[in-house]
Amino acid sequence: MTSFDDILEEAGKFGRCQKRIFLLLCMVSMPWAGVYVGIVFQGFTPNHWCRDAEVSERRETCGWSLEESRSLTLPLVNGSSGELQHSSCEQYEVDWNNTALSCDSQELDLSRTPRTSCKNGWEYDYEGRQSFVTEFDLVCSDAWLVDMYQATLNVGFLVGSIAIGYLADRFGRKLSFLMSNLLNGIAGILVAIAPNYVSLLVFRTLYGFGVKGGWVAGYVLITELVGVEYRRTVGVLYQMFFSVGILILPLLAYYITDWRWLQVVITVPYIIFLSYYWFIPESPRWLLSQNRKDRAVEITEAMAKENKKTLSKNIETLADDNADTRTASFMDLIRTPKMRKHTLILSFNWFTSAVVYQGLIMRLGILEGNVYIDFLISGLLEFPAAFLILFTIERIGRRLPFATANIVAGAACFITAFIPDSMIWFKTVVACIGRLGITMAFEMVVFVNTELYPTFVRNFGVSVCSTLCDVGGIVAPFLLYRLAVIWMELPLIIFGSLAFVAGGLVLLLPETRGVPLPDTIDDIEFPEQVKEKVALKNQQMINLLPNGDVSINKETATV
């Protein structure tokens, strides 16, 4: 019976139709960058100090400069770099209405004056940017609430990716994609108009619920519409458009300095994506799995027509070549030794990739450099990562580049932590290498995960392992912001340790280059049987080919 891949051979494996759909769906990756790491600009924490109205009046009366009034208001404390600086969270407890106090700031010795926490809020060095931190005063004892802004997004990712993944299998890729974008549009606008911080967190969670699930639905849809040999390239390029969004974000943030309006601009594309109802089809593969053959035939014929191809095979005999013969369960992922090993290693790599990737990006927001330029340079590094993957995976394999990317990222984090600030350019270069490495590792874990699970549990297995990515996203802001208060470079030590361990664990995984996708758990547990089956299949194909031609599709078999 004819399979859908057989039909694609004639309808076009990556023709004009698939290219059009691919470009449309790639647009979905760009606003996700703003959602995922927009906290760098929306949650920007400027220099701040205790507000004291009495000191401000005294400053005008005595003619003090801003620096003089701050030195009389704020005690000196050790900063994260070890240098003395004015406290951001404490002030001297002084009655400035006491007429005995002189205007001569040099005569005022407040070193033994009692200290107290800020009583009347804070003043901010806005630097032209309004963030939700300055609007809701999320500093000092409330600074951990900034971490919650990012953590709730990842909670939404965690729940939404599983829920929308289930809905995509139950009701279709296209419908789930459109429904998630409708939710994104509504939740994104609600975030922009949130009247208080509690409602902001609630709407942010809803936002995360739809964003990742819709992105994954688009990823699955385009990979199911192209031929086998194009799936990895399409998958990597689909992720690379996230990097395009990373480049656009600092440009938007530079000109849109209010966090609420920036949120609106990030959300508008999701409303536009609702128009895709008229431009993208449902997945024929999914329709076949639901026994909706008539609709699958209709879409496939339309694809062939747009690709200017003619179908000679009897399309009415299309079979569901992807139908599962059993229901996947979590126990399938851990019951047998090799499946259990793959699940644990891949889950840890998802976790590490999310923690280190988000941590390195968000770290740009707490450094003293130009956050816009640093962010732009950081985004440019994601493109070489994608090209390195495409260049190496079919020449070297998956395991070695995957492990190397993690180890390089870990080494760069360690080295960066101990480079003195006086060598800023060298420190920046090494940090950039680390960002390149973790980006490559993050992109590789996606498709390596799909190659290490058998067909019937593949989608479920990727969903389960990738939930650790969302857990990592929840942990990342707490690791970064809280540990940086102790020592600015301490998060880098943690990131480096995680990446080293992840790289070492990857070396325990089997190489999958040139290996057919497994169909059963036995194919994972007993790979030598797979090799025997491939060799037998290849010999049968060679015998059938005229003139001894041994050209075989390298994506489906090896000689």
C-alpha positions as CSV (number, residue, x, y, z in Angstrom):
1,M,0.0,0.0,0.0
2,T,1.3,3.5,-0.9
3,S,2.7,5.6,2.0
4,F,2.5,9.3,2.3
5,D,6.3,9.6,1.9
6,D,5.9,7.7,-1.5
7,I,3.3,10.3,-2.5
8,L,5.6,13.2,-1.5
9,E,8.2,11.8,-3.9
10,E,5.9,12.9,-6.7
11,A,4.0,15.8,-5.0
12,G,7.3,17.5,-4.1
13,K,9.3,16.9,-1.0
14,F,10.1,20.6,-0.5
15,G,8.5,22.4,-3.4
16,R,7.0,25.8,-3.7
17,C,4.0,24.9,-1.4
18,Q,6.2,23.7,1.4
19,K,8.6,26.6,1.1
20,R,5.7,29.1,1.4
21,I,4.3,27.3,4.4
22,F,7.7,27.1,5.9
23,L,8.4,30.8,5.6
24,L,5.0,31.6,7.1
25,L,5.6,29.3,10.1
26,C,9.1,30.6,10.6
27,M,7.6,34.0,11.5
28,V,6.2,32.4,14.6
29,S,9.7,31.9,16.1
30,M,10.5,35.6,16.0
31,P,8.0,37.1,18.5
32,W,8.7,34.1,20.8
33,A,12.2,35.6,21.4
34,G,10.6,38.7,22.8
35,V,8.4,36.6,25.1
36,Y,11.2,34.3,26.2
37,V,13.9,36.8,27.0
38,G,12.1,40.1,26.9
39,I,12.6,40.3,30.7
40,V,16.0,41.8,30.0
41,F,14.3,45.0,28.9
42,Q,10.9,44.8,30.5
43,G,12.3,43.8,33.9
44,F,15.3,46.2,33.7
45,T,16.4,47.2,37.2
46,P,18.2,50.6,37.2
47,N,20.3,52.0,39.9
48,H,18.0,53.0,42.8
49,W,18.2,54.4,46.3
50,C,15.9,55.3,49.2
51,R,13.5,58.2,48.6
52,D,13.6,60.8,51.5
53,A,11.5,63.9,51.0
54,E,13.1,65.7,54.0
55,V,16.6,65.2,52.5
56,S,15.4,66.6,49.2
57,E,14.1,69.7,50.9
58,R,17.3,70.0,52.8
59,R,19.3,69.7,49.6
60,E,17.5,72.7,48.1
61,T,17.9,74.7,51.3
62,C,21.6,73.9,51.7
63,G,22.5,73.7,48.0
64,W,23.8,70.2,48.2
65,S,24.6,68.3,45.1
66,L,22.8,65.0,44.4
67,E,26.0,63.0,45.3
68,E,26.3,65.0,48.6
69,S,22.7,64.3,49.6
70,R,23.0,60.6,48.8
71,S,26.2,60.3,50.9
72,L,24.2,61.8,53.8
73,T,21.2,59.5,53.2
74,L,22.7,56.2,52.3
75,P,25.3,54.2,54.2
76,L,28.2,52.5,52.4
77,V,28.1,48.8,51.9
78,N,30.1,46.1,50.1
79,G,28.8,45.6,46.5
80,S,28.7,42.3,44.6
81,S,32.1,43.3,43.1
82,G,33.6,43.8,46.6
83,E,33.9,47.6,46.3
84,L,32.2,50.0,48.6
85,Q,29.1,51.7,47.3
86,H,26.0,53.5,48.5
87,S,23.3,51.1,49.8
88,S,20.3,50.6,47.5
89,C,18.0,49.3,50.3
90,E,19.0,51.1,53.5
91,Q,19.2,54.7,54.7
92,Y,20.3,56.6,57.8
93,E,17.6,57.2,60.3
94,V,18.0,60.9,60.7
95,D,15.5,63.6,61.8
96,W,16.3,66.2,59.2
97,N,13.9,68.7,60.8
98,N,16.3,69.0,63.7
99,T,17.6,72.5,63.5
100,A,20.9,71.5,65.2
101,L,22.0,69.8,62.0
102,S,24.4,71.9,59.9
103,C,24.2,72.5,56.2
104,D,27.9,71.9,56.0
105,S,28.0,68.3,54.7
106,Q,31.7,68.0,55.7
107,E,30.8,68.4,59.4
108,L,28.0,65.8,59.4
109,D,29.3,62.5,60.6
110,L,26.6,59.9,60.3
111,S,28.7,56.8,60.5
112,R,27.3,55.8,63.9
113,T,23.7,56.8,63.0
114,P,21.2,53.9,63.1
115,R,20.1,52.5,59.8
116,T,16.7,51.5,58.6
117,S,15.1,50.1,55.4
118,C,13.6,52.4,52.9
119,K,10.5,53.9,54.4
120,N,9.2,56.1,51.5
121,G,9.9,54.0,48.4
122,W,12.8,54.5,46.0
123,E,14.2,56.9,43.5
124,Y,15.5,55.4,40.2
125,D,18.1,56.4,37.7
126,Y,15.7,55.6,34.8
127,E,18.1,56.0,32.0
128,G,15.1,56.6,29.7
129,R,13.5,53.2,30.3
130,Q,10.3,52.4,32.3
131,S,10.1,48.8,33.4
132,F,7.7,46.9,35.6
133,V,10.4,46.8,38.2
134,T,10.3,50.6,38.6
135,E,6.5,50.7,38.3
136,F,5.8,48.2,41.0
137,D,9.0,48.9,43.1
138,L,10.3,45.3,42.8
139,V,13.7,46.0,44.5
140,C,15.5,45.1,47.7
141,S,13.3,42.7,49.8
142,D,10.9,42.4,46.8
143,A,13.5,41.8,44.2
144,W,12.7,38.0,44.1
145,L,9.4,38.9,42.6
146,V,11.3,39.8,39.4
147,D,12.3,36.2,39.2
148,M,8.7,35.2,39.5
149,Y,7.9,37.1,36.3
150,Q,10.1,34.7,34.3
151,A,9.2,31.7,36.4
152,T,5.5,32.0,35.8
153,L,6.1,32.2,32.1
154,N,7.9,28.8,32.3
155,V,5.1,27.4,34.4
156,G,2.8,28.3,31.5
157,F,5.3,26.7,29.1
158,L,5.4,23.5,31.2
159,V,1.6,23.0,31.3
160,G,0.8,24.5,27.9
161,S,3.3,22.4,25.9
162,I,1.8,19.2,27.3
163,A,-1.8,20.3,27.0
164,I,-1.5,21.8,23.5
165,G,0.6,18.8,22.4
166,Y,-2.3,16.5,23.4
167,L,-4.8,18.8,21.7
168,A,-2.6,18.8,18.5
169,D,-2.7,15.0,18.4
170,R,-6.5,15.0,19.2
171,F,-7.9,17.9,17.2
172,G,-5.1,18.6,14.6
173,R,-2.0,20.7,14.3
174,K,-3.6,23.6,12.5
175,L,-6.5,24.1,14.9
176,S,-4.2,23.9,17.9
177,F,-1.8,26.4,16.3
178,L,-4.6,28.9,15.7
179,M,-6.2,28.5,19.1
180,S,-2.8,29.0,20.8
181,N,-2.2,32.2,18.9
182,L,-5.7,33.5,19.8
183,L,-4.8,32.8,23.5
184,N,-1.4,34.5,22.9
185,G,-3.0,37.6,21.5
186,I,-5.5,37.9,24.4
187,A,-3.1,37.1,27.2
188,G,-0.3,39.3,25.7
189,I,-2.6,42.4,25.7
190,L,-3.8,41.6,29.3
191,V,-0.1,41.5,30.4
192,A,0.3,45.0,28.8
193,I,-2.6,46.4,30.7
194,A,-2.2,44.5,34.0
195,P,-3.2,47.0,36.8
196,N,-1.1,45.3,39.5
197,Y,1.7,42.8,40.0
198,V,-0.5,39.8,41.0
199,S,-2.6,40.1,37.8
200,L,0.6,40.6,35.8
201,L,1.8,37.1,37.0
202,V,-1.6,35.5,36.2
203,F,-1.7,36.9,32.7
204,R,2.0,36.1,32.2
205,T,1.3,32.4,33.0
206,L,-1.6,32.3,30.5
207,Y,0.7,33.9,28.0
208,G,3.3,31.1,28.5
209,F,0.5,28.5,28.2
210,G,-0.1,29.3,24.6
211,V,3.3,30.5,23.3
212,K,5.4,27.4,23.5
213,G,2.6,25.0,22.6
214,G,1.8,27.0,19.4
215,W,5.5,27.1,18.5
216,V,5.8,23.3,18.8
217,A,2.6,22.8,16.8
218,G,4.1,24.9,14.0
219,Y,7.3,22.9,14.2
220,V,5.5,19.6,14.0
221,L,3.3,20.8,11.1
222,I,6.1,21.8,8.8
223,T,8.2,18.7,9.5
224,E,5.2,16.6,8.6
225,L,4.8,18.3,5.3
226,V,8.3,17.9,3.9
227,G,10.3,14.9,2.7
228,V,12.4,12.9,5.2
229,E,15.7,14.3,4.0
230,Y,14.5,17.9,4.6
231,R,13.2,17.5,8.1
232,R,16.4,18.2,10.0
233,T,17.3,21.2,7.9
234,V,13.8,22.6,8.2
235,G,13.8,22.0,12.0
236,V,17.2,23.8,12.5
237,L,16.2,26.8,10.3
238,Y,12.8,27.0,12.0
239,Q,14.7,27.5,15.3
240,M,17.1,29.9,13.7
241,F,14.3,32.4,13.2
242,F,14.2,32.7,16.9
243,S,17.7,34.1,16.6
244,V,16.3,36.7,14.1
245,G,13.8,37.7,16.8
246,I,16.8,38.0,19.2
247,L,18.3,40.6,16.9
248,I,15.1,42.5,16.4
249,L,14.3,42.7,20.2
250,P,17.0,45.2,21.3
251,L,16.2,47.4,18.3
252,L,12.6,47.5,19.4
253,A,13.5,48.0,23.0
254,Y,15.8,50.9,22.2
255,Y,13.0,52.9,20.6
256,I,10.1,51.6,22.8
257,T,11.2,52.5,26.3
258,D,7.9,51.8,28.1
259,W,7.6,48.1,29.0
260,R,3.8,48.1,28.4
261,W,4.1,49.3,24.8
262,L,7.0,46.9,24.2
263,Q,4.7,44.1,25.3
264,V,2.0,45.3,22.9
265,V,4.4,45.3,20.0
266,I,5.6,41.7,20.9
267,T,2.0,40.5,21.0
268,V,0.7,42.0,17.8
269,P,2.3,39.3,15.5
270,Y,0.3,36.6,17.3
271,I,-2.9,38.4,16.3
272,I,-1.7,38.6,12.7
273,F,-0.9,34.8,12.8
274,L,-4.7,34.1,13.0
275,S,-4.8,35.0,9.3
276,Y,-2.9,31.8,8.7
277,Y,-6.2,30.0,8.7
278,W,-6.4,30.8,5.0
279,F,-2.7,30.1,4.2
280,I,-1.6,26.9,5.8
281,P,-3.2,23.4,5.5
282,E,-3.8,20.7,8.1
283,S,-1.1,18.0,8.2
284,P,-2.1,15.2,5.8
285,R,-0.2,12.8,8.0
286,W,-2.3,13.7,11.0
287,L,-5.5,13.4,8.9
288,L,-4.5,9.9,7.9
289,S,-4.0,8.9,11.5
290,Q,-7.6,10.0,12.1
291,N,-8.9,8.1,9.2
292,R,-9.8,11.3,7.4
293,K,-8.4,10.1,4.1
294,D,-10.6,12.3,1.8
295,R,-9.4,15.5,3.4
296,A,-5.7,14.2,3.3
297,V,-6.1,13.4,-0.4
298,E,-7.5,16.9,-1.1
299,I,-4.7,18.7,0.7
300,T,-2.0,16.5,-1.0
301,E,-3.4,17.1,-4.4
302,A,-3.4,20.8,-3.8
303,M,0.2,20.7,-2.7
304,A,1.1,18.8,-5.9
305,K,-0.7,21.4,-8.0
306,E,1.1,24.3,-6.3
307,N,4.4,22.5,-6.8
308,K,3.5,22.0,-10.4
309,K,3.8,18.3,-10.1
310,T,1.6,15.5,-11.4
311,L,0.7,12.5,-9.3
312,S,0.9,9.1,-11.0
313,K,0.5,6.9,-7.9
314,N,-3.0,6.0,-6.8
315,I,-3.4,8.5,-4.0
316,E,-6.6,6.8,-2.9
317,T,-4.5,4.0,-1.6
318,L,-2.7,6.3,0.9
319,A,-2.0,4.4,4.1
320,D,-1.3,5.9,7.6
321,D,2.4,5.0,7.8
322,N,2.7,6.8,11.1
323,A,-0.1,5.1,13.0
324,D,0.8,3.8,16.4
325,T,0.1,0.2,17.2
326,R,0.1,0.8,21.0
327,T,-0.5,3.6,23.5
328,A,2.6,5.3,24.9
329,S,3.1,5.6,28.6
330,F,5.7,7.1,30.9
331,M,6.8,3.6,31.9
332,D,7.9,3.0,28.4
333,L,10.6,5.7,28.9
334,I,12.1,4.1,32.0
335,R,11.2,0.4,32.0
336,T,14.3,-0.9,30.0
337,P,17.9,0.0,30.7
338,K,18.8,1.9,27.5
339,M,15.5,3.7,27.3
340,R,15.9,4.8,31.0
341,K,19.5,6.0,30.3
342,H,18.3,8.0,27.2
343,T,15.5,9.6,29.2
344,L,17.7,10.7,32.1
345,I,20.5,12.1,30.0
346,L,18.2,13.9,27.6
347,S,16.1,15.3,30.4
348,F,19.2,16.6,32.1
349,N,20.4,18.2,28.8
350,W,17.0,19.9,28.3
351,F,17.3,21.3,31.9
352,T,20.9,22.4,31.5
353,S,20.3,24.1,28.1
354,A,17.4,26.1,29.4
355,V,19.2,27.2,32.6
356,V,22.5,28.2,30.9
357,Y,20.9,29.7,27.8
358,Q,18.4,31.9,29.7
359,G,20.9,32.7,32.4
360,L,23.6,34.0,30.0
361,I,21.0,36.1,28.2
362,M,19.4,37.6,31.3
363,R,22.9,38.2,32.7
364,L,23.3,40.9,30.1
365,G,20.7,42.9,31.9
366,I,22.7,43.1,35.2
367,L,26.1,44.0,33.7
368,E,27.3,47.5,33.4
369,G,27.8,47.5,29.6
370,N,25.4,48.8,26.9
371,V,22.6,46.2,27.2
372,Y,21.4,46.9,23.6
373,I,24.7,46.4,21.9
374,D,25.6,43.4,24.2
375,F,22.2,41.8,23.4
376,L,22.7,42.4,19.7
377,I,26.1,40.8,19.6
378,S,24.8,37.9,21.7
379,G,22.0,37.4,19.1
380,L,24.4,37.4,16.2
381,L,26.2,34.4,17.7
382,E,23.2,32.2,17.3
383,F,23.5,32.1,13.5
384,P,27.0,30.5,13.5
385,A,25.6,27.9,15.9
386,A,22.9,26.9,13.4
387,F,25.3,26.7,10.5
388,L,27.8,24.6,12.6
389,I,25.0,22.1,13.3
390,L,24.1,21.8,9.6
391,F,27.7,21.5,8.7
392,T,28.7,18.9,11.2
393,I,25.8,16.5,11.9
394,E,26.0,14.6,8.6
395,R,29.8,14.7,8.5
396,I,30.9,14.1,12.1
397,G,27.6,12.8,13.6
398,R,25.4,14.0,16.4
399,R,27.1,12.9,19.6
400,L,30.5,14.6,19.3
401,P,29.3,18.1,18.3
402,F,26.5,17.9,20.9
403,A,29.0,17.0,23.7
404,T,31.6,19.5,22.5
405,A,29.1,22.3,22.4
406,N,28.2,21.7,26.1
407,I,31.8,21.4,27.2
408,V,32.9,24.5,25.3
409,A,30.0,26.4,26.9
410,G,31.0,25.2,30.4
411,A,34.6,26.0,29.9
412,A,33.7,29.5,28.7
413,C,31.5,30.1,31.7
414,F,34.3,29.1,34.1
415,I,37.0,31.2,32.3
416,T,34.7,34.3,32.0
417,A,34.1,34.2,35.8
418,F,37.8,34.6,36.6
419,I,38.8,37.2,33.9
420,P,39.2,40.6,35.6
421,D,36.9,43.4,34.6
422,S,39.9,45.4,33.4
423,M,40.2,42.9,30.5
424,I,36.6,43.6,29.3
425,W,37.1,42.8,25.6
426,F,38.7,39.4,26.4
427,K,36.0,38.7,28.9
428,T,33.3,39.5,26.3
429,V,34.9,37.3,23.6
430,V,35.0,34.3,25.9
431,A,31.5,34.9,27.1
432,C,30.4,35.0,23.5
433,I,32.0,31.6,22.8
434,G,30.0,30.2,25.7
435,R,26.8,31.6,24.3
436,L,27.6,30.1,20.9
437,G,28.2,26.7,22.6
438,I,25.0,26.6,24.6
439,T,22.9,27.8,21.7
440,M,24.3,24.9,19.6
441,A,23.6,22.4,22.4
442,F,20.0,23.8,22.8
443,E,19.2,23.4,19.1
444,M,20.8,19.9,18.9
445,V,18.9,18.4,21.9
446,V,15.6,18.9,20.0
447,F,16.3,16.6,17.1
448,V,18.6,14.2,18.9
449,N,15.7,13.6,21.3
450,T,13.5,12.5,18.3
451,E,16.2,10.1,17.0
452,L,16.6,8.2,20.2
453,Y,13.0,7.1,20.8
454,P,10.9,4.6,18.9
455,T,8.0,5.7,16.7
456,F,5.1,4.9,19.0
457,V,6.6,6.8,22.0
458,R,8.6,9.5,20.1
459,N,6.2,12.5,20.4
460,F,5.4,11.6,24.0
461,G,9.0,11.1,24.9
462,V,10.1,14.5,23.5
463,S,7.2,16.2,25.4
464,V,8.2,14.5,28.7
465,C,12.0,15.3,28.3
466,S,11.3,18.9,27.3
467,T,9.3,19.6,30.4
468,L,12.7,19.7,32.1
469,C,13.5,22.7,29.8
470,D,10.6,24.5,31.4
471,V,11.8,23.5,34.9
472,G,15.2,24.9,34.0
473,G,13.5,28.1,32.9
474,I,11.8,28.4,36.3
475,V,15.1,27.9,38.1
476,A,17.3,30.1,35.9
477,P,16.2,33.6,37.1
478,F,16.5,32.6,40.8
479,L,20.0,31.2,40.2
480,L,21.1,34.3,38.3
481,Y,19.6,37.2,40.2
482,R,19.9,35.7,43.8
483,L,23.5,34.4,43.4
484,A,24.7,37.5,41.6
485,V,23.9,39.4,44.8
486,I,26.5,37.3,46.6
487,W,29.1,37.5,43.8
488,M,28.4,38.6,40.3
489,E,30.3,35.7,38.7
490,L,28.9,33.0,41.0
491,P,26.1,32.1,38.5
492,L,28.7,31.4,35.8
493,I,30.3,28.8,38.1
494,I,27.0,27.0,38.4
495,F,26.3,27.3,34.7
496,G,29.7,25.9,33.8
497,S,29.3,23.0,36.1
498,L,26.0,22.0,34.7
499,A,27.2,22.3,31.1
500,F,30.3,20.1,31.8
501,V,28.2,17.4,33.3
502,A,25.7,17.6,30.4
503,G,28.5,17.3,27.9
504,G,30.0,14.3,29.6
505,L,26.6,12.5,29.8
506,V,26.0,13.1,26.0
507,L,29.1,10.9,25.3
508,L,27.2,8.0,26.9
509,L,24.5,8.2,24.2
510,P,24.7,6.2,21.0
511,E,25.6,7.8,17.7
512,T,22.5,8.2,15.4
513,R,24.0,9.4,12.2
514,G,23.0,7.0,9.4
515,V,20.9,4.9,11.7
516,P,17.2,4.5,10.8
517,L,14.7,5.9,13.2
518,P,13.8,3.1,15.7
519,D,10.3,1.6,15.5
520,T,10.2,-0.4,18.7
521,I,11.9,-0.5,22.1
522,D,13.7,-3.6,21.0
523,D,15.4,-1.5,18.3
524,I,16.8,0.7,21.1
525,E,17.8,-2.2,23.4
526,F,19.2,-4.4,20.7
527,P,20.7,-2.1,18.0
528,E,22.7,-5.0,16.4
529,Q,19.4,-6.4,15.2
530,V,18.7,-3.1,13.5
531,K,22.0,-3.2,11.7
532,E,21.2,-6.7,10.5
533,K,17.8,-5.6,9.2
534,V,19.3,-2.6,7.5
535,A,22.0,-4.7,5.8
536,L,19.4,-7.2,4.6
537,K,17.1,-4.4,3.3
538,N,20.0,-2.8,1.5
539,Q,21.0,-6.1,-0.2
540,Q,17.4,-6.6,-1.3
541,M,17.3,-3.1,-2.7
542,I,20.6,-3.6,-4.5
543,N,19.4,-6.8,-6.1
544,L,16.3,-5.0,-7.4
545,L,18.2,-2.0,-8.9
546,P,19.3,-2.2,-12.6
547,N,23.0,-2.3,-13.6
548,G,24.2,-2.6,-10.0
549,D,23.2,0.9,-9.1
550,V,23.6,1.1,-5.3
551,S,22.3,4.7,-4.8
552,I,20.2,4.5,-1.6
553,N,18.5,7.3,0.3
554,K,20.9,7.9,3.2
555,E,18.1,9.2,5.4
556,T,16.4,5.8,5.4
557,A,19.1,3.3,5.0
558,T,22.9,2.8,5.0
559,V,25.0,0.6,2.7
